[in-house]
Amino acid sequence: MTRTRVAAIIAFTVLACGLAWLVSLPLWLGDGLAEPIVGVLLPVMMLTPALAALVITFTMRIPAPGERVRFLGLWPLRPARRVVWLVVAGWLAPPLLVGLSILIAAAFGFIRLDPTFAGFAAEVAKLVPEGTPMPPIELLVFSQIAMIPVGALVNSVVAFGEELGWRGWLVPALRPLGTWPTLLISGVIWGLWHSPVILLGYNFGRTDITGVLFMIGGCVAWGILLGWLRLRSASIWPAVLAHGALNAAGGLVILVAASQPDLALAGPLGVAGWIVAAVVIVILALTGQFRHQPELAGAPGRLLSAPRGDRHPAAP
């Protein structure tokens, strides 16, 4: 790591987090997550890492002109077959992992499963006027699950703002430190970036430091998987689809829980999700998947930021 790149990483982190606080300021000055504008501000906040990445790219010239599209993992998509398969994995695997986390949560007693979906029916009833005709709750649940792949594509549009910053710019910028420091540090920064809304009770319903710590844990766990997709494909697109799929499937536990669950334990970003992610990470590590980080279309290393001594030929 050169001094210039360390300065750039610090500047990127401060700018991304500072912009997130700025965007969420109306929530802090108003009624928090009850503010009607929250549905607009949250997607805008997701764009702040991309804005920070672009500002640092063009002001500090990291990466240099001519290397930027490749450095950020936007293009070219080579080796094409590997990128396509990892895009499909990113699209379809997170909902399956979220489903496994629900089973883990039930096994550990974090939630009680309700095959009648009465808990979800009670939540739906709070959202509609009394006496409104409703379809069978089973149909609602099925439709929610069936729409997850479509929701993943829709969510990927706003997830791109985060991924361009975290896995597009930050991961290759940290890459000279080595694979594991890169994945861990980027995950911690990603978790801290959520602080403005986590401290308002978003996701975990905790308005103190414990909520931030749970978010850091979830972002490190999932960030390793998203980072692996980035490094294994040398492209951000698999991570973009995976991020969108994770967001789309995040509410699955609400459908099947008998009562409102503690998402710090039972949610995909909570303890149950950490366990599932850890198992997948161990499997990937034992099968050598973190060692296979291919060159991208003839680039001089695994990624443009990889140190010379850490370069390897493209994996088959």
C-alpha positions, 0 to 999 in steps of 0.5 A: 500500500502506498501512502497515496492509496491509504489517503484515498481509502480514508478519504473515500470512507469519510466521504461515503459515511459523511454523505450517508449522514447528510442524506439521513439528516432529515430523519434525525431532525424529524420523526426518524423512520416514521418520516414519510420521506424515508422511502426516498432517502434510503435509496438515495443513501444507497447511492452515496458509496458510488458518489464517493468512489467517483469523487475519489477516482476523478479527484485523486486519480485512483485508479488512473485514467484508462484503467477505471472501467476495468478497475471498477469491474464494470467491463469487460466481462471476461472470462465471460462464462465464469462471469455469467455463472457467478451472476446467476449464482449471485441472483439465486443463491442468497434467497436460498441462504436466507431460507437456510438461516430461517431453519437455523434460527428455528433450530436455535430457538430464535423463532418459532415457525408457524405453518399457518402464517398467522403472524404474517396475517396479523401484520398484513391486517394492520396495513389494510382498512378493517373489512377489506377483502383479502385473498387467502394468506397462503396465496399472499405468502406464495406470491411474496416468495415467487416474486423474490427473483424479480425483486432481486433484479429491481433491488439491484438497480439501487444496490448498484450504488453501494456495490460500485463503492464497496466492491467496485472501488474499495475492494480493489483499492484494499487488495494489496493488503491481501484477500482476507484483510481486504474482505474483513476491512471492507465489510467493517466499513460497509457495516459502519456506513449503515450507522445513520439509519441503524441508530434510528432502529432500522433493521434490528430495532436497536437504537444503540451501539449494539445495533451497529455491531450487529450490522457490522457482523452481518456486513462482514459475513455477507461482505466476504461472500460478495467480495468473493464474487467480485474477486472470483469474477473480476466483475462487480455484476455478480455482487450487484445481483447478490446484493439485490437478491439479499435485499429482496429475500430479507423479509422471508423470516417475517412470513414464517415466524409465529411472532415478530422475530428479533432480527439481530438473532433470526434475520439474515444479517443477524446471528442465524445469517452469520452461521450460514455465511460462515459455513459457506465461507469455510466451504469456499476456503477449503475448496481453494475458491479464494485463491482463484482470482483471475486476470481480467481481459489481459490486465497485468494482475488479478486486479489492477491494484494487486501487488506484483508478487501476488499475481497468478495466472487466470484460474480455469 
